[in-house]
Amino acid sequence: MSDPHIVRERDCAEERRGDIVSWRTLVSADRTPTEGLTVGTAEIQPGAPTDGALHRHPVAEVYYVIAGSGLVHIDGSDHPAEAGTTVFIPASAWHFVTNTGSVPLRLLYAFPVDGFDEVVYEYAGPGVI
């Protein structure tokens, strides 16, 4: 069993996938003394490309939109999302997020696994939506 642990977003390293998305992993067993949940924040800039963004993984994911607005594409359907929106993405569903606003789209993500390294991403390839 894990002990309580406090993390500040500003203290977590920023990671990137090209010009599509940047993220900070806040809770993950490979970085923090935690288990059972992986949580982080992500940011998508206005006008960020979506080519190569479509992906899936064998575990479910939850997004909570902190700021901005966008569309969450899940298995062929687009769903508007804005600050205060929660999105459940089933395991193995093809998905990506695009920013439809003029400010960065910020979201919190969570996976029901001990560490981010357990989330195996599969990408559909550039231009496939």
N, CA, C and O atoms as a MOPAC input file, in Angstrom:
PM7 MOZYME 1SCF
protein

 N      0.83600 1    -1.18500 1     0.00000 1
 C      0.00000 1     0.00000 1     0.00000 1
 C      0.87500 1     1.24100 1     0.00000 1
 O      1.89900 1     1.29600 1     0.68200 1
 N      0.46000 1     2.23600 1    -0.77300 1
 C      1.21700 1     3.47400 1    -0.88200 1
 C      0.91500 1     4.41000 1     0.27300 1
 O     -0.14600 1     4.34300 1     0.89400 1
 N      1.86000 1     5.27300 1     0.54100 1
 C      1.65800 1     6.35900 1     1.48900 1
 C      1.18900 1     7.59100 1     0.73000 1
 O      1.37100 1     7.66400 1    -0.48500 1
 N      0.58900 1     8.55900 1     1.41400 1
 C      0.21100 1     9.80400 1     0.74100 1
 C      1.43800 1    10.44900 1     0.09000 1
 O      2.55800 1    10.33200 1     0.58800 1
 N      1.20400 1    11.11900 1    -1.01300 1
 C      2.31100 1    11.75900 1    -1.73100 1
 C      1.79500 1    13.03300 1    -2.38700 1
 O      0.71600 1    13.02700 1    -2.98100 1
 N      2.53600 1    14.10700 1    -2.29100 1
 C      2.15500 1    15.40500 1    -2.86400 1
 C      3.06100 1    15.71000 1    -4.04900 1
 O      4.27900 1    15.54900 1    -3.96700 1
 N      2.45900 1    16.15200 1    -5.15300 1
 C      3.21000 1    16.49900 1    -6.36300 1
 C      2.75600 1    17.87200 1    -6.84000 1
 O      1.56300 1    18.17500 1    -6.82900 1
 N      3.70000 1    18.69500 1    -7.25500 1
 C      3.38800 1    19.99000 1    -7.85200 1
 C      3.68700 1    19.90800 1    -9.34800 1
 O      4.77400 1    19.50000 1    -9.75600 1
 N      2.71600 1    20.29800 1   -10.14600 1
 C      2.86900 1    20.20900 1   -11.60000 1
 C      4.15200 1    20.89400 1   -12.06400 1
 O      4.86100 1    20.36200 1   -12.91900 1
 N      4.45100 1    22.04700 1   -11.51900 1
 C      5.62800 1    22.80900 1   -11.96000 1
 C      6.94500 1    22.05900 1   -11.71800 1
 O      7.95900 1    22.36600 1   -12.34600 1
 N      6.92800 1    21.08600 1   -10.81900 1
 C      8.13000 1    20.31500 1   -10.51200 1
 C      8.30600 1    19.08700 1   -11.40800 1
 O      9.32500 1    18.40100 1   -11.31700 1
 N      7.33600 1    18.80500 1   -12.26300 1
 C      7.38800 1    17.62800 1   -13.13500 1
 C      7.92300 1    18.02600 1   -14.51300 1
 O      7.56000 1    19.07500 1   -15.04500 1
 N      8.76300 1    17.20500 1   -15.07200 1
 C      9.36100 1    17.48400 1   -16.37500 1
 C      8.30500 1    17.48800 1   -17.47600 1
 O      7.40400 1    16.65000 1   -17.49400 1
 N      8.43200 1    18.44700 1   -18.39400 1
 C      7.55000 1    18.47500 1   -19.55900 1
 C      8.07000 1    17.48600 1   -20.60000 1
 O      9.26800 1    17.41700 1   -20.87500 1
 N      7.14600 1    16.72900 1   -21.16400 1
 C      7.46400 1    15.79900 1   -22.24000 1
 C      6.64400 1    16.20100 1   -23.45400 1
 O      5.63900 1    16.89700 1   -23.31100 1
 N      7.05100 1    15.77800 1   -24.65200 1
 C      6.37300 1    16.20900 1   -25.87800 1
 C      6.26400 1    15.06200 1   -26.87200 1
 O      7.05800 1    14.12100 1   -26.87800 1
 N      5.24800 1    15.18800 1   -27.70700 1
 C      5.15500 1    14.36900 1   -28.91800 1
 C      5.06300 1    15.35300 1   -30.07600 1
 O      3.97100 1    15.75400 1   -30.47700 1
 N      6.21100 1    15.73400 1   -30.60400 1
 C      6.27800 1    16.70200 1   -31.69800 1
 C      5.54600 1    17.98600 1   -31.35600 1
 O      5.64900 1    18.50200 1   -30.24300 1
 N      4.80200 1    18.49600 1   -32.33900 1
 C      4.01500 1    19.72200 1   -32.14600 1
 C      2.58100 1    19.41200 1   -31.75600 1
 O      1.75000 1    20.31800 1   -31.69800 1
 N      2.27400 1    18.13500 1   -31.48600 1
 C      0.89200 1    17.74700 1   -31.22400 1
 C      0.49700 1    18.00200 1   -29.78300 1
 O     -0.53100 1    18.62800 1   -29.52700 1
 N      1.29800 1    17.52600 1   -28.83100 1
 C      0.89600 1    17.60600 1   -27.43300 1
 C      2.12700 1    17.63500 1   -26.52500 1
 O      3.15900 1    17.04100 1   -26.83700 1
 N      1.99700 1    18.33600 1   -25.39900 1
 C      2.99900 1    18.25800 1   -24.33700 1
 C      2.27400 1    17.79700 1   -23.08100 1
 O      1.07400 1    18.02100 1   -22.92800 1
 N      3.01600 1    17.14800 1   -22.18200 1
 C      2.38100 1    16.63400 1   -20.97000 1
 C      3.37100 1    16.58200 1   -19.82500 1
 O      4.58600 1    16.61700 1   -20.01900 1
 N      2.81400 1    16.49600 1   -18.62600 1
 C      3.58300 1    16.31700 1   -17.40100 1
 C      2.92600 1    15.18400 1   -16.62300 1
 O      1.75200 1    15.26700 1   -16.26400 1
 N      3.67700 1    14.14000 1   -16.36700 1
 C      3.15700 1    13.02200 1   -15.59200 1
 C      3.31100 1    13.35500 1   -14.11800 1
 O      4.42400 1    13.57900 1   -13.64100 1
 N      2.19700 1    13.38700 1   -13.39500 1
 C      2.19000 1    13.80000 1   -11.99400 1
 C      2.29100 1    12.61700 1   -11.03800 1
 O      3.01800 1    12.67100 1   -10.04600 1
 N      1.55600 1    11.54600 1   -11.34500 1
 C      1.51900 1    10.36200 1   -10.49400 1
 C      1.75600 1     9.14500 1   -11.37400 1
 O      0.99000 1     8.88500 1   -12.30100 1
 N      2.82100 1     8.39700 1   -11.08300 1
 C      3.16100 1     7.20200 1   -11.84500 1
 C      4.20200 1     6.43900 1   -11.04400 1
 O      5.18400 1     7.02200 1   -10.58600 1
 N      3.99700 1     5.15800 1   -10.87400 1
 C      4.86600 1     4.35200 1   -10.01200 1
 C      6.34000 1     4.41600 1   -10.40100 1
 O      7.20700 1     4.21100 1    -9.55200 1
 N      6.63700 1     4.69900 1   -11.67000 1
 C      8.04000 1     4.79900 1   -12.07400 1
 C      8.66400 1     6.14300 1   -11.68500 1
 O      9.86700 1     6.34100 1   -11.85700 1
 N      7.84600 1     7.07100 1   -11.15900 1
 C      8.33700 1     8.40600 1   -10.79300 1
 C      7.97600 1     8.81600 1    -9.37500 1
 O      8.66100 1     9.63300 1    -8.75900 1
 N      6.89400 1     8.24300 1    -8.86500 1
 C      6.40100 1     8.61100 1    -7.54000 1
 C      6.10900 1     7.33900 1    -6.74000 1
 O      5.85700 1     6.28600 1    -7.32700 1
 N      6.13900 1     7.42400 1    -5.41800 1
 C      5.85700 1     6.23500 1    -4.60100 1
 C      4.35500 1     5.97800 1    -4.50300 1
 O      3.76200 1     6.07800 1    -3.42900 1
 N      3.74700 1     5.64200 1    -5.65500 1
 C      2.29700 1     5.47700 1    -5.76600 1
 C      1.98700 1     4.18300 1    -6.51100 1
 O      2.87300 1     3.54800 1    -7.08400 1
 N      0.71300 1     3.81000 1    -6.49000 1
 C      0.28600 1     2.60700 1    -7.20500 1
 C     -1.18300 1     2.73200 1    -7.60100 1
 O     -1.94000 1     3.49300 1    -6.99800 1
 N     -1.56800 1     1.98000 1    -8.61400 1
 C     -2.96800 1     1.85000 1    -8.98500 1
 C     -3.55100 1     2.95000 1    -9.84900 1
 O     -4.67000 1     2.81600 1   -10.34400 1
 N     -2.81000 1     4.04400 1   -10.04200 1
 C     -3.35100 1     5.15800 1   -10.81300 1
 C     -2.20100 1     5.95700 1   -11.40600 1
 O     -1.19900 1     6.21300 1   -10.73900 1
 N     -2.35500 1     6.34600 1   -12.65900 1
 C     -1.40600 1     7.22800 1   -13.32500 1
 C     -2.16700 1     8.47000 1   -13.75400 1
 O     -3.21200 1     8.37700 1   -14.39800 1
 N     -1.63600 1     9.64000 1   -13.39300 1
 C     -2.32200 1    10.90700 1   -13.63700 1
 C     -1.32500 1    11.93500 1   -14.14400 1
 O     -0.16900 1    11.95900 1   -13.72200 1
 N     -1.78700 1    12.78500 1   -15.05700 1
 C     -0.93800 1    13.86300 1   -15.54800 1
 C     -1.77100 1    14.95500 1   -16.16700 1
 O     -2.99900 1    14.87800 1   -16.20500 1
 N     -1.08700 1    15.97800 1   -16.65300 1
 C     -1.73900 1    17.05900 1   -17.37400 1
 C     -1.18200 1    17.09800 1   -18.78700 1
 O     -0.03100 1    16.73200 1   -19.02200 1
 N     -1.99600 1    17.54000 1   -19.71300 1
 C     -1.57300 1    17.66800 1   -21.10600 1
 C     -2.01700 1    19.01900 1   -21.62500 1
 O     -2.98900 1    19.60000 1   -21.14400 1
 N     -1.28600 1    19.51200 1   -22.62000 1
 C     -1.61500 1    20.79700 1   -23.23300 1
 C     -1.47500 1    20.67700 1   -24.73900 1
 O     -0.47400 1    20.18100 1   -25.25600 1
 N     -2.51700 1    21.14900 1   -25.43300 1
 C     -2.52900 1    21.15700 1   -26.89100 1
 C     -2.69200 1    22.61100 1   -27.32500 1
 O     -3.64900 1    23.27900 1   -26.93400 1
 N     -1.76400 1    23.08800 1   -28.12500 1
 C     -1.77600 1    24.48300 1   -28.57000 1
 C     -2.82400 1    24.69300 1   -29.66900 1
 O     -3.15800 1    23.75300 1   -30.38900 1
 N     -3.34500 1    25.92100 1   -29.80200 1
 C     -4.24800 1    26.20900 1   -30.92500 1
 C     -3.55000 1    25.90800 1   -32.24900 1
 O     -2.37900 1    26.24500 1   -32.42700 1
 N     -4.25800 1    25.28300 1   -33.16400 1
 C     -3.70000 1    24.98700 1   -34.47800 1
 C     -2.74500 1    23.80700 1   -34.51700 1
 O     -2.14600 1    23.53900 1   -35.55900 1
 N     -2.58700 1    23.09400 1   -33.40700 1
 C     -1.69600 1    21.92400 1   -33.39900 1
 C     -2.18400 1    20.90700 1   -34.41600 1
 O     -3.39000 1    20.69000 1   -34.53200 1
 N     -1.28100 1    20.27900 1   -35.15400 1
 C     -1.69300 1    19.29000 1   -36.15900 1
 C     -2.30700 1    18.05400 1   -35.51200 1
 O     -1.98300 1    17.71300 1   -34.37400 1
 N     -3.19000 1    17.39100 1   -36.24100 1
 C     -3.77100 1    16.14000 1   -35.75200 1
 C     -3.20300 1    14.93300 1   -36.48900 1
 O     -3.44000 1    13.79700 1   -36.07600 1
 N     -2.45300 1    15.15500 1   -37.58000 1
 C     -1.83200 1    14.03000 1   -38.28700 1
 C     -0.95800 1    13.26100 1   -37.31300 1
 O     -0.09900 1    13.84300 1   -36.65100 1
 N     -1.16900 1    11.98000 1   -37.22500 1
 C     -0.37100 1    11.14200 1   -36.34200 1
 C     -0.85400 1    11.09800 1   -34.91300 1
 O     -0.24000 1    10.42900 1   -34.08100 1
 N     -1.95500 1    11.80100 1   -34.59400 1
 C     -2.44300 1    11.84600 1   -33.21600 1
 C     -3.37200 1    10.67600 1   -32.87100 1
 O     -3.49400 1    10.31300 1   -31.70100 1
 N     -4.01900 1    10.09100 1   -33.86400 1
 C     -4.98300 1     9.01900 1   -33.60300 1
 C     -4.26700 1     7.81300 1   -32.99100 1
 O     -3.31400 1     7.28300 1   -33.56200 1
 N     -4.74400 1     7.39700 1   -31.82800 1
 C     -4.08200 1     6.30800 1   -31.11400 1
 C     -5.07600 1     5.53800 1   -30.25500 1
 O     -6.22800 1     5.93900 1   -30.08700 1
 N     -4.60200 1     4.43400 1   -29.72300 1
 C     -5.37600 1     3.67200 1   -28.74700 1
 C     -4.39700 1     2.96000 1   -27.81400 1
 O     -3.19700 1     2.88900 1   -28.07800 1
 N     -4.94100 1     2.43900 1   -26.71900 1
 C     -4.15700 1     1.66700 1   -25.75900 1
 C     -5.09900 1     0.69600 1   -25.07200 1
 O     -6.30400 1     0.94100 1   -25.03300 1
 N     -4.58100 1    -0.40100 1   -24.52900 1
 C     -5.43900 1    -1.44800 1   -23.97900 1
 C     -6.04400 1    -1.15600 1   -22.61400 1
 O     -6.67000 1    -2.03200 1   -22.01900 1
 N     -5.86700 1     0.06000 1   -22.10900 1
 C     -6.49300 1     0.44900 1   -20.83600 1
 C     -7.35000 1     1.68900 1   -21.05900 1
 O     -7.06800 1     2.50900 1   -21.93300 1
 N     -8.39800 1     1.81100 1   -20.25400 1
 C     -9.28500 1     2.97700 1   -20.33200 1
 C     -8.53000 1     4.23400 1   -19.91600 1
 O     -7.47600 1     4.16500 1   -19.28300 1
 N     -9.08800 1     5.37600 1   -20.28200 1
 C     -8.50600 1     6.66800 1   -19.92200 1
 C     -9.63300 1     7.65000 1   -19.63300 1
 O    -10.71900 1     7.54800 1   -20.20300 1
 N     -9.37000 1     8.59000 1   -18.75200 1
 C    -10.30800 1     9.66700 1   -18.46000 1
 C     -9.59900 1    10.99600 1   -18.71200 1
 O     -8.44600 1    11.18200 1   -18.32300 1
 N    -10.31200 1    11.92400 1   -19.37600 1
 C     -9.84500 1    13.30200 1   -19.51800 1
 C    -10.76900 1    14.19200 1   -18.70100 1
 O    -11.97700 1    13.96400 1   -18.64600 1
 N    -10.19500 1    15.20200 1   -18.07000 1
 C    -10.97000 1    16.28700 1   -17.47600 1
 C    -10.39500 1    17.56800 1   -18.04400 1
 O     -9.22100 1    17.87300 1   -17.83100 1
 N    -11.21600 1    18.32500 1   -18.77100 1
 C    -10.74200 1    19.54500 1   -19.41400 1
 C    -10.65400 1    20.65600 1   -18.37400 1
 O    -11.64600 1    21.01700 1   -17.74100 1
 N     -9.44800 1    21.18800 1   -18.21400 1
 C     -9.17100 1    22.24900 1   -17.24800 1
 C     -9.43200 1    23.62100 1   -17.85200 1
 O    -10.02300 1    24.48900 1   -17.20900 1
 N     -8.98400 1    23.81800 1   -19.10700 1
 C     -9.12200 1    25.12000 1   -19.76500 1
 C     -9.15900 1    24.92000 1   -21.27300 1
 O     -8.62400 1    23.94300 1   -21.79800 1
 N     -9.79500 1    25.85600 1   -21.95800 1
 C     -9.85300 1    25.81700 1   -23.40300 1
 C    -11.03700 1    25.01100 1   -23.91600 1
 O    -11.92400 1    24.61500 1   -23.15900 1
 N    -11.02300 1    24.78100 1   -25.23100 1
 C    -12.10000 1    24.02000 1   -25.85900 1
 C    -11.53200 1    23.20400 1   -27.00500 1
 O    -10.52200 1    23.55700 1   -27.61300 1
 N    -12.21700 1    22.09600 1   -27.28200 1
 C    -11.74700 1    21.24400 1   -28.35500 1
 C    -12.76300 1    20.19100 1   -28.71800 1
 O    -13.90300 1    20.21700 1   -28.25400 1
 N    -12.33800 1    19.26600 1   -29.55100 1
 C    -13.13200 1    18.10800 1   -29.93200 1
 C    -12.34700 1    16.86700 1   -29.54100 1
 O    -11.14600 1    16.77000 1   -29.79400 1
 N    -13.04300 1    15.91900 1   -28.92100 1
 C    -12.45500 1    14.62700 1   -28.61100 1
 C    -13.03000 1    13.64800 1   -29.62300 1
 O    -14.23800 1    13.42000 1   -29.67400 1
 N    -12.15500 1    13.08300 1   -30.41600 1
 C    -12.54100 1    12.12400 1   -31.45400 1
 C    -12.38900 1    10.72800 1   -30.85700 1
 O    -11.28500 1    10.33200 1   -30.48200 1
 N    -13.49700 1     9.97600 1   -30.76500 1
 C    -13.47500 1     8.62500 1   -30.20200 1
 C    -14.19400 1     7.68300 1   -31.16200 1
 O    -15.39000 1     7.83300 1   -31.41600 1
 N    -13.46300 1     6.72300 1   -31.68600 1
 C    -14.02600 1     5.70400 1   -32.57500 1
 C    -14.94300 1     6.27900 1   -33.65100 1
 O    -16.05400 1     5.79000 1   -33.85400 1
 N    -14.47300 1     7.31500 1   -34.33700 1
 C    -15.20900 1     7.86500 1   -35.47000 1
 C    -16.20600 1     8.95600 1   -35.15100 1
 O    -16.81100 1     9.50900 1   -36.07000 1
 N    -16.40100 1     9.29000 1   -33.88500 1
 C    -17.35000 1    10.34800 1   -33.50900 1
 C    -16.62200 1    11.47700 1   -32.80100 1
 O    -15.71200 1    11.24400 1   -32.00500 1
 N    -17.03600 1    12.71200 1   -33.10000 1
 C    -16.46100 1    13.88900 1   -32.45000 1
 C    -17.37800 1    14.36900 1   -31.33700 1
 O    -18.59800 1    14.42100 1   -31.49100 1
 N    -16.76200 1    14.71800 1   -30.20600 1
 C    -17.50200 1    15.17100 1   -29.03100 1
 C    -16.90900 1    16.48900 1   -28.55500 1
 O    -15.72800 1    16.53400 1   -28.21100 1
 N    -17.70400 1    17.57900 1   -28.52400 1
 C    -17.17500 1    18.84900 1   -28.04200 1
 C    -16.79300 1    18.74700 1   -26.56400 1
 O    -17.45400 1    18.06600 1   -25.78000 1
 N    -15.72200 1    19.43200 1   -26.21200 1
 C    -15.25900 1    19.43100 1   -24.82700 1
 C    -14.74000 1    20.81900 1   -24.48700 1
 O    -14.03500 1    21.44700 1   -25.27700 1
 N    -15.09300 1    21.27600 1   -23.31700 1
 C    -14.64800 1    22.58700 1   -22.84000 1
 C    -14.34000 1    22.45200 1   -21.35200 1
 O    -14.58100 1    21.40400 1   -20.75300 1
 N    -13.81400 1    23.50500 1   -20.77000 1
 C    -13.48200 1    23.47600 1   -19.34700 1
 C    -14.66600 1    22.93100 1   -18.55200 1
 O    -15.80000 1    23.37900 1   -18.72000 1
 N    -14.38800 1    21.96500 1   -17.69100 1
 C    -15.42100 1    21.34100 1   -16.87700 1
 C    -15.98100 1    20.04900 1   -17.44900 1
 O    -16.81400 1    19.40300 1   -16.81200 1
 N    -15.53500 1    19.65800 1   -18.64700 1
 C    -16.00600 1    18.43600 1   -19.28900 1
 C    -15.14400 1    17.24900 1   -18.87700 1
 O    -13.91700 1    17.34800 1   -18.85100 1
 N    -15.78400 1    16.12900 1   -18.55700 1
 C    -15.08900 1    14.87700 1   -18.28700 1
 C    -15.40300 1    13.90600 1   -19.41100 1
 O    -16.55400 1    13.78000 1   -19.82800 1
 N    -14.37000 1    13.21600 1   -19.90300 1
 C    -14.51600 1    12.28000 1   -21.01900 1
 C    -13.96300 1    10.92300 1   -20.58800 1
 O    -12.82200 1    10.82700 1   -20.13600 1
 N    -14.77600 1     9.87600 1   -20.72900 1
 C    -14.30600 1     8.50800 1   -20.49400 1
 C    -14.01300 1     7.88700 1   -21.84500 1
 O    -14.86400 1     7.88900 1   -22.73400 1
 N    -12.81200 1     7.35500 1   -21.99900 1
 C    -12.40300 1     6.69100 1   -23.23300 1
 C    -12.20800 1     5.21000 1   -22.93000 1
 O    -11.30000 1     4.84900 1   -22.18100 1
 N    -13.04600 1     4.34800 1   -23.50200 1
 C    -12.92400 1     2.91200 1   -23.22000 1
 C    -11.58400 1     2.34300 1   -23.68000 1
 O    -10.94700 1     2.89100 1   -24.58000 1
 N    -11.16700 1     1.26200 1   -23.07100 1
 C     -9.95200 1     0.56800 1   -23.48300 1
 C    -10.03800 1     0.22300 1   -24.97100 1
 O    -11.08700 1    -0.20500 1   -25.45300 1
 N     -8.95400 1     0.40700 1   -25.68200 1
 C     -8.78400 1     0.06800 1   -27.10500 1
 C     -9.59500 1     0.93100 1   -28.06400 1
 O     -9.65400 1     0.61800 1   -29.25300 1
 N    -10.21800 1     2.00200 1   -27.59400 1
 C    -10.93600 1     2.91600 1   -28.49200 1
 C     -9.92400 1     3.83100 1   -29.18800 1
 O     -9.02500 1     4.37700 1   -28.54800 1
 N    -10.08200 1     3.99100 1   -30.50300 1
 C     -9.24100 1     4.93700 1   -31.24300 1
 C     -9.66600 1     6.34500 1   -30.85600 1
 O    -10.85900 1     6.64700 1   -30.84400 1
 N     -8.70700 1     7.21200 1   -30.54000 1
 C     -9.06500 1     8.56500 1   -30.10400 1
 C     -7.92000 1     9.55500 1   -30.28500 1
 O     -6.75500 1     9.18200 1   -30.42200 1
 N     -8.29500 1    10.82600 1   -30.27900 1
 C     -7.36100 1    11.94000 1   -30.19900 1
 C     -8.15800 1    13.17800 1   -29.83700 1
 O     -9.38800 1    13.17400 1   -29.88400 1
 N     -7.45400 1    14.23200 1   -29.47600 1
 C     -8.08500 1    15.49900 1   -29.10200 1
 C     -7.52000 1    16.58500 1   -29.99700 1
 O     -6.32200 1    16.60800 1   -30.27700 1
 N     -8.38100 1    17.48200 1   -30.44400 1
 C     -7.92200 1    18.63800 1   -31.19600 1
 C     -8.40600 1    19.90400 1   -30.50000 1
 O     -9.50600 1    19.93700 1   -29.94800 1
 N     -7.59000 1    20.92900 1   -30.52900 1
 C     -7.92000 1    22.21900 1   -29.93400 1
 C     -8.69500 1    23.03900 1   -30.95700 1
 O     -8.18500 1    23.30600 1   -32.04500 1
 N     -9.91700 1    23.44100 1   -30.62500 1
 C    -10.73400 1    24.24300 1   -31.53700 1
 C    -10.78600 1    25.70600 1   -31.12000 1
 O    -11.46000 1    26.51000 1   -31.76400 1
 N    -10.08900 1    26.05200 1   -30.06300 1
 C    -10.13400 1    27.41900 1   -29.54000 1
 C     -8.89700 1    28.21400 1   -29.89600 1
 O     -8.08400 1    27.80100 1   -30.72200 1
 N     -8.77100 1    29.37000 1   -29.25100 1
 C     -7.65900 1    30.28500 1   -29.50800 1
 C     -6.65400 1    30.32300 1   -28.35700 1
 O     -5.67500 1    31.06700 1   -28.40500 1
 N     -6.90100 1    29.51600 1   -27.32200 1
 C     -5.97900 1    29.42600 1   -26.18400 1
 C     -5.59100 1    27.95400 1   -26.01300 1
 O     -6.27900 1    27.07700 1   -26.53500 1
 N     -4.51300 1    27.67300 1   -25.29700 1
 C     -4.13600 1    26.27100 1   -25.09300 1
 C     -5.27000 1    25.46600 1   -24.45900 1
 O     -5.95300 1    25.94200 1   -23.55300 1
 N     -5.45700 1    24.25300 1   -24.94500 1
 C     -6.40900 1    23.30200 1   -24.37000 1
 C     -5.63600 1    22.50900 1   -23.32300 1
 O     -4.68100 1    21.80600 1   -23.65300 1
 N     -6.04800 1    22.62200 1   -22.06500 1
 C     -5.37200 1    21.92300 1   -20.96600 1
 C     -6.29500 1    20.88000 1   -20.38800 1
 O     -7.46900 1    21.14600 1   -20.13100 1
 N     -5.76500 1    19.69700 1   -20.18500 1
 C     -6.59000 1    18.63900 1   -19.61000 1
 C     -5.78200 1    17.79300 1   -18.63900 1
 O     -4.55500 1    17.71000 1   -18.70600 1
 N     -6.52500 1    17.17000 1   -17.73700 1
 C     -5.97900 1    16.19000 1   -16.80600 1
 C     -6.30100 1    14.82700 1   -17.38800 1
 O     -7.41700 1    14.60800 1   -17.85800 1
 N     -5.35000 1    13.90900 1   -17.36700 1
 C     -5.62100 1    12.54800 1   -17.83900 1
 C     -5.34400 1    11.56000 1   -16.71400 1
 O     -4.52600 1    11.81700 1   -15.83100 1
 N     -6.03900 1    10.42500 1   -16.76000 1
 C     -5.83500 1     9.38500 1   -15.74800 1
 C     -6.01400 1     8.01400 1   -16.37800 1
 O     -6.89900 1     7.79700 1   -17.20500 1
 N     -5.14500 1     7.08900 1   -15.96200 1
 C     -5.19700 1     5.68800 1   -16.37200 1
 C     -5.25600 1     4.82000 1   -15.12000 1
 O     -4.63600 1     5.16800 1   -14.11500 1
 N     -5.97900 1     3.70600 1   -15.14500 1
 C     -6.06800 1     2.81200 1   -13.98400 1
 C     -4.91900 1     1.79100 1   -13.94500 1
 O     -5.15200 1     0.58500 1   -13.86800 1
 N     -3.68400 1     2.29200 1   -14.00000 1
 C     -2.50100 1     1.43100 1   -13.95100 1
 C     -1.48300 1     2.04700 1   -12.99600 1
 O     -1.54400 1     3.24000 1   -12.69900 1
 N     -0.56000 1     1.23700 1   -12.52400 1
 C      0.45900 1     1.72300 1   -11.59300 1
 C      1.33400 1     2.80700 1   -12.20500 1
 O      1.59300 1     3.83400 1   -11.57700 1
 N      1.79300 1     2.57700 1   -13.43900 1
 C      2.73300 1     3.51300 1   -14.04400 1
 C      2.45000 1     3.79300 1   -15.49800 1
 O      1.87500 1     2.96800 1   -16.20700 1
 N      2.86800 1     4.98700 1   -15.94400 1
 C      2.67100 1     5.40800 1   -17.33200 1
 C      3.35300 1     4.44200 1   -18.29500 1
 O      2.90000 1     4.27200 1   -19.42700 1
 N      4.43600 1     3.80900 1   -17.85400 1
 C      5.13700 1     2.86500 1   -18.71600 1
 C      4.31300 1     1.61300 1   -19.02500 1
 O      4.69700 1     0.82400 1   -19.88900 1
 N      3.18600 1     1.41900 1   -18.33100 1
 C      2.29300 1     0.29000 1   -18.60100 1
 C      1.26300 1     0.59700 1   -19.68700 1
 O      0.54600 1    -0.29900 1   -20.13100 1
 N      1.18600 1     1.84600 1   -20.11100 1
 C      0.23000 1     2.25400 1   -21.14500 1
 C      0.92500 1     2.10700 1   -22.49300 1
 O      1.79400 1     2.90600 1   -22.84200 1
 N      0.53800 1     1.08400 1   -23.24400 1
 C      1.17100 1     0.79300 1   -24.52500 1
 C      0.35900 1     1.46100 1   -25.63500 1
 O     -0.76900 1     1.05900 1   -25.91800 1
 N      0.94300 1     2.48000 1   -26.25600 1
 C      0.27100 1     3.24100 1   -27.30800 1
 C      0.43600 1     2.56100 1   -28.65700 1
 O      1.50200 1     2.04200 1   -28.98600 1
 N     -0.64800 1     2.57700 1   -29.43200 1
 C     -0.62500 1     2.13000 1   -30.82500 1
 C     -1.15000 1     3.29600 1   -31.65200 1
 O     -2.24900 1     3.78900 1   -31.39800 1
 N     -0.37200 1     3.74300 1   -32.64400 1
 C     -0.76700 1     4.87200 1   -33.47800 1
 C     -1.26500 1     4.36400 1   -34.82800 1
 O     -0.73300 1     3.40400 1   -35.38500 1
 N     -2.30400 1     5.03400 1   -35.34300 1
 C     -2.91400 1     4.62100 1   -36.60800 1
 C     -2.09300 1     5.05000 1   -37.80400 1
 O     -2.21300 1     4.45800 1   -38.87700 1
 N     -1.26700 1     6.06000 1   -37.64600 1
 C     -0.44700 1     6.54600 1   -38.74900 1
 C     -0.88100 1     7.92000 1   -39.18800 1
 O     -2.03000 1     8.30800 1   -38.97700 1
 N      0.02700 1     8.66600 1   -39.79900 1
 C     -0.26800 1    10.04500 1   -40.21100 1
 C     -1.44700 1    10.11000 1   -41.17700 1
 O     -1.59300 1     9.28200 1   -42.07600 1
 N     -2.26800 1    11.10800 1   -40.96200 1
 C     -3.37100 1    11.36700 1   -41.87700 1
 C     -4.57900 1    10.45900 1   -41.74000 1
 O     -5.57400 1    10.65700 1   -42.43700 1
 N     -4.51800 1     9.47000 1   -40.86300 1
 C     -5.64400 1     8.54200 1   -40.69200 1
 C     -6.52900 1     9.05100 1   -39.56700 1
 O     -6.08000 1     9.17000 1   -38.42700 1
 N     -7.77900 1     9.35100 1   -39.87800 1
 C     -8.70400 1     9.83300 1   -38.83700 1
 C     -9.97800 1     9.03500 1   -38.91900 1
 O    -10.90200 1     9.26500 1   -38.13800 1

